[in-house]
Amino acid sequence: MKPRLALAPAILVAFILCFEWRLIFSDEFTWLERPAILEHSLPLMQFQSGEIHKYRLPLWDPYTGTGRPLLGWNLPSPAYLLHTLVLALPHKTGWMRQEILHWYFVLILCAIALAMYAFARRALDLAPGAAVFAGAAYALAAANVSQELYVLHACVWVPLAFRYALRPSGNFVRLGVCLGMCWLPGSLEVPLATSASVAALLALWLVERKIRFVEAAGSLAIAALVGAMAILPGLQFGTAGGFHWLRVTGAPGVVLLGLAIAGIFANRNRIEARALFAIAACSALCSSPLVLLFACAAAAAWGLAAVPAFRLATVAGLVGAVAILGSAFLWTLRLPGFETGGPALFSAFLLLALAVLLAKGSARTAAAYSLLLALIEISAIPLWTSRLDKSRPRNLEALARDSEAAAFLQRSRGETPRVMVDPAAVTYDFGPWYGIETVPPGAAGDLGGAAFLVSHRPGYGFDRLLYRSLNGANVYGLANGEVPPARMRIEHDAACTDKDLTEFSKRLPMQMTIDVIAACPGWLRTGSAYSPGWQVTVDGKPGELTQQGIAIPAGKHRLEMAFRPISFLAGAALTSVTLICLGLARLANRR
């Protein structure tokens, strides 16, 4: 890329870095304080990172509830190589480094912005100023909706897929690769909405005879093959993902929605306007605010590119001044809903008036885009600062406070059953964070039992204080003389008076070896969740695994269990072979 052509992308990256300076140039703020990140995503990433450092691919999480697969569950997927490489970076005293996670988050936002910039420049033929606006607006608005890394990873591929979907002739291979890569990070909502929108666009181009049926079908087939490592496990484990009703969270989303209406209206006679409308409609039907934000950012930048600079600056300045003064006044009144994000939302609704006042024009100056982008940033400040807490945040300290109880459990539990965690005392995923198997409260008898309770007070039958923590939760045990429930048990179809013996000889997250002496034929219940990905052998022969348990004949046996989902292995082979073949074909064409 020539230096002159690289200036606009460099400005875009610099803007994202400056917007997030508190994360990468200061140790006083963090984005990890969000409840969804702190309570679920961060413990899961710590578990995945620990497994990768032990040279094991994390496909099964044994520490959340009774276990769950990490494939097809709208979770960070090990199928995405970049995420796996970041988790493989060096630890600090056994834990992921916070500064690495901060840079990781910001660099993903830069990638989203650059992908959106490429879409605006190549697909919509916008000037560099408008493309910079589109990239910054989409990256910041997407991060305001979701801070899940695997979701943001999928957002990187959304503009790239639509870049080739709007210019499909001769680009069906690139379209298929980008659409397939959108599936690999683990998000379900974003790739589903993107795939539906791309299919709608391809149908539109087929009707208008802009592409052939072979090209449309080929692009979708390539997408299925490239994304097979994530698509096939999703089909096997039968998860629909965490869908929700349409919402555009925060001031940037509301502003972009209003500007998008003006942008599509100003260019309603062009086919690209109909394409953006189709994308917005499909994303709304699929309840995907992130894909809708993409359409809004593209249409907003497109509309701004047709507005005279003087008129845009004048209207934006007046509306922005009224919005800022009005939100500050309402902030002083402390009205309900205005304590956190209310002023930003009020600013956004006033900025909607700007979309109504926009009109056709021809000037395309960077000053106009910079001014409007500054107003959007100002309107978003309350929402963004509300998720960046000061150093030594309270919620992250909770994870450290419970380390005393975790250390006691790791020293004393040995081969004892799982640990019960009181959700009132420990609000995050205690099991994945510390590598301790847990059971939900009150489920001890059905799920293999628990020998300890982590809580601030006795309960659930655990009345004996075993360890008093100075800062965090305490550890309680059963009353004196009570025997902890068995970690495993054999259920017999008929009455059996003799005693069964079960013992672990090998126990890893995805592999177990169990020695069993069964008095009568029955079903072995290991206390782990049933999943079709487990493969079982009894004395070296294939065993029968059902929701009832593992079929065990009478006598002494050795059981071996391994989590090797056929869908992931087949998907990994298809994805790898497809990418290798496409890469070799690309090299051959260059020669």
N, C-alpha and C positions, 0 to 999 in steps of 0.2 A: 504494500500500500504506500502510495506517495505521501510525503510529509504533509502536504496541503490537505489531502483527503483524510488523513488520520487526525487532523486537528479537532473535528467535531466529536468523534468517539472519545478522544482524550479528555475533552471538556466534559463529556457526559460521565465518564468514570470519575473524574475529579469532583464533579458535583455530588455523586453518590457517596464518595469517601468523605467529603466535607459534611454532608448531611448526617452521616453516621460516625462523626469524629469521636463522639463520646464512647463508642465501643472499642475503637482500634487505637486511639491515641490517648486513652485515659483508662485507668483501672478503677474508677469510681462508679461505673455504671455497668449494667449487664442486661441482656435481653432474656436471660434464663429464668427470670422471676415470674413469668406468666404461668398461671396455675396449670394449664394443659401441658406446658413444656416441663415445668418443674416436677409435677406429680407423675407424669407418664413417660414423656419422650426422653427426658434426660436419664432416668434410670434404665430405660431400654437401650439407649445408646451406650451407656456404661457397660451393660451386660454384653452387647454386641462387640464393643471394643475389647473387652476382656477375653472373649472367645477368639477373636482374631489374633490377639497377642499370644494365645496358646495354639495358634495354627489350626483352629477349628472354625469352619464356616457356620455362623449362627443361623440355623433354620428353625430351631425349636426353642421356645422360652419356657423352661420348667418352673420358673419362680413366680409367675403371675397366676394366681388361682391354682388350678390343677394342671396348668400347662397350656400352651397355645402355639400353633404354627406361626412363623413370621413371614408367611407367604400368602398373598391374596386376602390380607386382613386390613388393608388401608393403613399399613405400618411401613417404617423404613425397611426396604428390601435389600437383602444381600446381593440381589441381581444387578444392582447399579454399582459399577466398578469404582467410580469416583468416590462415592460415599464410603465404600469399603476401604479405599486407600487412605482417606482422611482418618477413619477410625483406627487405622493401623499405625498412625503417627505415635511417637514416644509419649509415655505417660509421665505424670509427676507424682511420685510416691504411690503408684498404683491407680491413679485417677486421671481421667482426661483433663487436659490443660484448658483452662477457661479462655486464655487468649487465643488459642487455636480455634475454639468454637466461635469466638467473636469474629475473627478474620474469615472463617468459613462462611458465616452468615452474610457478612458484607460482600464477600466476593461472589456469592450466589446472586445477590441483588445487582452487582455489576454485570454479571452474565445475562440476567434478565433484561437489563437496560440495553445492552449491546445487541441482543437478539431482536428486541423491539425496534431498535434503531435500524437494523438491517432490513426488517420488514417494511418500515416506513419509507426507506430510501428505495428499495428494489421493487416492492409490490405496489406501493402507492405513488411512487415517483415524487416524493416530497423533498423540499429543500432541506439542507442540513439543520437549520434552526428548528423547523417543525419536527424533524426526526429526533432531534435531541429532546424536545419537549415530550414526544410520544414515549421514548425510552425511559426518561426519568419519571414521568407520570405513572406508567404501568408498573415499574419496579417498586416505587414507593407505595402506590395504592395496593399492590399485591401483598407487600409485607405488612400493610396495615390490616389486611384481612386474615392472613395466616402467617405464623412464624415457624410452622413445621418445616424442617429442612427438606424432607422428601417431597412435600407439596410444592415448595419453591423450586426444587430441582425440575419438577414436571413443567412448571411455568416457563422455564428456559426454552423448552422445545415447542411451546405453543406458537410463538411468533414465527419460528422457523418453519413449522409445518404449514401455517397459513401463508407464509411467503410463497411457497411452491404451490399451494392450493389455489391461490389467485392467479398464478401463471403456470398452469399444469402442463401445457404443451411442451414436451421434451424434458420435463422435470418430474415425471412420475416416480422414478427411482429415489430421487432425493426426498420427495414427499413421503414415500413409504418409510424411508429410514428415519426421518424426523418424527413421524407419527408413531412409529414403533418404539423409538427411544423415549417418548413421552410416557410409556407404560412402565419402564424399568425401575424408576425410583421407588415405586410402591404405592403412590397415590392412585385412587380409583376414580374419584370425582372428576379431576382435571382431564385425564386421558379419555374417559367416557364422553364427556361433553365435547372435547376436541374432535374425537373420532366421529361423533354424530354430526358436528358442524362440517367437517371435511366431506363426509358422505353426502350431506345436503348440497355442498358446493359442487361436488363432482356430478351429482344429478342435474344441477342447474347448467353446468357446462355441457353435459350430454344433450340436454334439451336444446341448447343453443348451438350445438354441433361445433364446439370449440375443441373438444378432445374426442378420441375414439373410446369405445367401450373397453377395448383391450388395455388401454392405458389406465383407465379408471380402476378396472378390476386388478390390474397388476400392482398399482400403488397400494391398494388395500391388502393384497396378498403379501406384499413385501412388509407392510406394517405389522401384519399378524405374525410373520416369521421372525422379524427383528424383536418384537415384544413378546415372543412366546415364553421366555423365561419368567415373565410375570403373569401373562394371560392364562397359560395352562394351569398353574397352581391356583389362580383365582377361580377357575372353573371347577377344579377338583374339590377345593375346600368350600365351595358354594357360598361365598360371602358377597353380599351386595354392597358393602362399604358404608361409610358414614355419610349418607346423603342428608340434606337438610333443605328447608325452604329457601327460596331465593332471598339473599340479603347482600347489600353492598355496604360494608361497614365503614364508617368514618367519613370525614369530610372529603378526602380526595375522591372516593367513589361517587359521592353525590355530585360533586363538581363535574367529574368526567361524564356522568350520565347526562347531565344537562347540556354539556358541550357536544356530546355525541349526537344528541337530537338535532342540534343546529348544524353539525357537520354533515350528517346524512341528508338533511333537508337541502343544504346548499349545493350538494352534489347528487341530488336524487336522480338525475337523468343518466348517470354513469353506472356501468355494470358493477363497479367496485362498491358503490353504495348499497346496491341490492345484496352483494356478498356480505358486507358487514352487517346488514340487517338480518340476513340468514344466520350468521354466527351468533348475534345477540339473541335471536329467537331460540335457537337450539340450546344455547347455554342457559337461558331462562327455563326452558322445559326440563333440562337436566339438573336444575338447581345448582348451577356452578357459578358463583360470583366471580371467581378468578378468570374464567374464560370470558364472562360478560365484561369484566374490566378491560380485558384486552381489546374487545370490540369498541368499547367506549373510548379508550385512549387513542386508538387508531382513528376513529371518526372525529374525535375532538381535535387532534393535530391536523387532520385533513381540512376540517372546517376553519381552523385558525389560519391555515395557509392561504385562505381566500379573503382575509379581512385586511383592510387598509391599516397600516401600522399606527397612524395618528389616532384614528377612531378607536382602535383596540386599546391603545395605551390610555386614552382619556376615559373611556368607559370603565376599564379595569381599575384604574386609579380611584375613580369616584366610588364605584361599588365596593372595592376593597376597603377604602377608608370608612365607609358607612358600616361595613361588616365588622371591622376590627373595633370601632368605637361602640357599636351596638352590642357586640359580644362582651366587651369589657364592662359595659353598664349592667348587662344581665348577670355577669359574674359577681358583681358587687351585691346584687339582690339575693343571691344564693337560692334561686328558684329550684324546685325539684328537677333533677336530671341535668343541671348545669354545673354540678360540682366537679365533674371529671371531663367529659367530652362535649358538654352542652355548648360552650362557646364555639368550638370548632364546627359543630353541626349547624349552629346558627349562621356562622360565616359562610358555610357551604350553601345554605339555602339562599342567602343574599347574592352569592356569586352566581347562582342560577340565573339571576336577572341578566347577567352578561351574555348568556347563551341566547336569550330572546332578542337582545339588541345587536347581535352579530349580523352582518350583511355581507353580500358578495363584494369582492375587491380583488386586487392583483398584487399588492405589496407583500413581500415576504421578508421581513427583517427580524434578525435575531433578538433585537431589543424587546419587541412585543412579546415574543415567546418567553423570554427571561422574566419579564415583569409578571406575566400571568403565572408562571411557574413559582415565582417568589410568593405570590399571593396564596397559591395552593399550599406551599410549605408553611406559611404563617398560619393558615387555617388548620393545618394538621399538627401544629406544635403541641397543643394540650393532649391530644391522643397519644402522641409518640412519647412525650416525657412521662406520661402516666405509667408506661411500662419499663422505664429505666430508673431503677431505684439506686440509692446511694451505696457506697461501699459497705461491705459486710451486711448484705441484705438479710432480712429476718427469715425469709423462706429458705434460702440456701443454708443458713445457719442450722435450720431444723435437721437437714440431712447430716450435718456434722455432729449435732448433739446426740443423735441416736446411734452414733458409732460405738459408744460404750456398751450399749445393750447388744449390738451386733457382734462385737468382739467376744463378749461373754458367751453368746449362743454358739459362735464358731468354735470356741474352746471346749464347750461342755456337751454339745448335742450329739457328737459322734454319729452313731447309726440310729439315733432316736427319731421318732416321727417328726412331722413338720411343725412349723411355728405358726400360731394364730396371732394375727395382728389386729388390734383394735383401731378401726378407721377414725374414731374420734380423737385418738392420740397421735396416730401416724397417718397423715393425709396423702402421702405419696406412695409409690410402688416400692415398698420396703424390700421385697424379695429380689427383683432384678438389680437394685442398687447395691445390695450387700451380698448377693449370691446365696440366699437362704430360701429354701422352699417354704411356702406359706399356704395356709388354708383360710377361707373366709370365716368370720365369726359364726358359731353355731353349726358349722358343717363338719365337725371333727369326726363324728361317727360314720358318715357316709363316704368321706373322701380319704380315709386312711388315718385320720386322727391327728392330734397335735399334743406335744408334751409341754409346750411353753406358751405363754401369753405375753405379748409386748403391749403394754398399756400404762396409763398413769395410775390406775386403780385396779384392784382385783375384780374378777367377773368371769362369766361363762364357765364356772366351775373351777377356775384357777385362783386359789385363795392363798397360796403359800408364796411369800416374797423370797425370790432367789437372788436378785441383784437390784440394788437401788442406784439408779443413775443420778449423778450430780446435776445434770442439765436436761437430759432427755427422758424418754420413756423408761419404765422399769420392766423387769422380767419376772413373771409369776409362774409358778408350777402347780401341779396338782397337789391335793392334800396328802399328808403323810400316809403311806400305805397304799395309795391308789396307783394302779399300773397304767401307764400311758396306752392309749389304743394302738393296735398293731398298725405298722406302716403298710403292710400287705396282709391279705387274708384270702383264704380259699372258701368259696361258697359251694356247698354240696347240694345236689338235687335231692338226695335222700338223707335220712338221719345217719350221722357218723359220729361215733363216740371217741375214736382215737384222736390224738393231737397231731396237727400239721406243723411243719417247720418250714420257714422261708427265711432266706438270708441273701443280701446283696454281696456278690463277690467283685462286681465292677459297677461303678455308677458315675456316668457322665451325662451332661445335658441331653445328648442325642444318642446315647448308647448305654445299655444296662445289661448285666449278666446276673441272673438270679438262680440260686440253688434251692430246690424245693423237694421236700419229702411229704407227699400227699398220702394221707391215710386212706382216702377214698377218691374216686374220680370227682372232679368238680371244675370250678371256674376260678382262676386266680385274678384277683382285683389288685392292681398295683397302686391305686390311688391317683393315677394320672388320667388326664382327659383322653377320651377316645378320639383318634384321628386316623383317617385312612392312609396317612403317610408312614405309619409304623410297620415294620417288617419283623416277624417273630419266627424263631426256630425253637423247637423243643427237641433236645438231644440231637441237634444237627439237622433235623427235618422240619419242613415248613409247618408252622403252627396256625391255629385258627384264632383270630383276633376279632372280637365283636364288642359291642357296647356293654355286653354282660361281663366281659373279661377274656382271659385266655384259657382255652380248654386244656385241662391237665388230667392225664390218667393217673391212677394210683401208683405209688412207688416213688423212687428217687429220680429226679430229673434236673437238667440244667437248661434254663431258658435264656435266650439271647434276643434282645430287642434293639433295633436300630431304626432311627428316623431317616428314611431314604425315600422321599416322595418321588414316585415315577414321573409325575407331572413336571417337577423342577428339573430332574435329570434330562428328560426329553426336551423340555423348553430350553435348557442351557445348550444342548447340542444343536437345536434348530437355530437359536440366536447366534451362536458362535459360527456355525457353518455359513449361515446367510451373510453375516458381516465379513467373513473372510473371503467368500466368493465375490461379494460386491467390491471389496477392496482390490482383489486381484484383477477383476474386470476393469476397474478404474485405472489401474496401472497399465494394463494392456492397451487401453484406449489412448492413454497419453503417449505411449511409444508409437 
